[in-house]
Amino acid sequence: MPPQTTLGRVVSLRGQSLHHGGESTTRLHPAAPDTGIVFRHSRLPGRVPAHVSHVVQTTLATTIGNGQWSVATVEHLLAALLGVGLDNAEIEVDSPEVPALDGSAAGWVEAIEDAGLVELSAARRTLVLRSPVEVRQGDRVARLLPSEELELSAQIDFAHRSVGRQELTVRLEPGAFSRELAWARTFGFMAEVDQMRSMGLAQGGGLHNAVVFGADGPLNPGGLRAPDELVRHKLLDMVGDLALVGMPVRARMEAERPGHALTVALVARLMSQPQAWVVEAEATPAAAR
């Protein structure tokens, strides 16, 4: 088991938020061993651990809070942290939502990799699944199965002629997140924009931070980054919501019609069934040898 990690220096990114629409700045600070991923506000009291017990909303994004303040659309950032193997960071926010960047996790990954990871003198703890866990929500289903590595599989099906049914499985071996998923952007459909905005969502959404489908296909200049970009983004979201376990996970996750509510419900079910998993850690951290 490798040692825990943190950032080599502070990382700061600023940009427009997807749903609230305002500008926001998020700073990632190095943190001590066993801190985990914790959010703090630049002006408001209290902290919010990136854990499923702090989820307060899952409508088109994952929002976590502490009863005093909340921060939305954390899934892309959390996916980047898990994807690059960052265990400990204090994340400072100054608004109700982190920046959307280009709608993917690529900007977060680039900034984290530029800062570099530092090994700490504590063993990384990993949740290892021993028996299956499953949740169903109507025609949606998600399950976790024992596996020797983190592997994710998703099937999506949209009634748009440019999308249809897509299926993909990705093993998150070292480097796979950046290569296979980080660049895949969030997406939406012009036919649903007015409804989303009437709900107070997608106020800052546009072609600069999302793939938007019109009747004949993507409206974005250059189109899709890959024919299966949409299912890849769904896998990215699954990684981010799975990070709400609070530590790396060794399991295979399968999802039919995945979404934030479904994955968060699966993580909550997992946490409620401690007999289904064990936590493994190296007895003597490599960094302390």
C-alpha positions, 0 to 999 in steps of 0.5 A: 500500500503506498503512502498518503499524499498531499500537494507540493504547493497551493493551487488556485483556480478561478472561473465561472460556476455552472449553476449559480453563474457567478465567478468563484475562486477555489484554492487547494492547500497542502494538508497533514496526514489523515486530514482527508479532503476537507472544504473550508470557506474563506469567510464563513465558519466551519468545515465540510469533509468530502464525505457522503454524510455531508451531501445536501443536494444531488440535482444535476450536481453534488452539493455538500454542506455543514448546515451553515454553508454549502458548496455545489458541483464538487464532483469534477474536483473530487474526481480529479483528486481521486484520479491522480491519487491525492489523499489530503487537501484543504479546499478553500472556497469563496462562493456557493459553487466551485468553478466549472472550468471547461466542464471537465476535470482536465483543468483540475488535473493539470493544476494538481500535477503542475503543483506535484504530489508529496508523499507523507509518513502515513499509510494510505487507507483503502476501502476494500469491498468484500461483498456486493452492494446495490441500489435501485431507483426506478429503471436506474441501478448501481452496484459495487462488486469485489475487485482487485482494482478500481474499475467502473462500468456505465451504460447510458441511453438518451433519446437523442439521435446523436447520443442513443445508447453508450457503454464503457468500462475503464480500469483506473490504473495509474494514469488512466483517469487523466488519459480516459476520463478527465477531459470529458465534459458535462453535457445538456440539451437545448430542449431542457435549458429553459426548465433547468434555468427556471429551477435556478440551475445552469445559470452560467452554462454555455458552450464554454463549459458544457457540451450542448446538444441541439436537434441536429447534434452538438452546438459546440465548435469542433463538436465532441472530443470523442464519440463516446464523450458523454459516457466518459463524463458519466464515468468521471462523475461516478469517480467524483461521487465515489470519492465521497467514501472518504478514501480510495476504493477497491471495487468494481462499480457498475451503473445503468443510467447513472446520475449523482443521486444514484451514486450518492445513494450507493455510497450511502448504502455502502457506508451503512453496511460495514460488514461488506468491506474492510479498510486496508493500510500498510503497517509501515508507511513507505515514506517512513522507512 
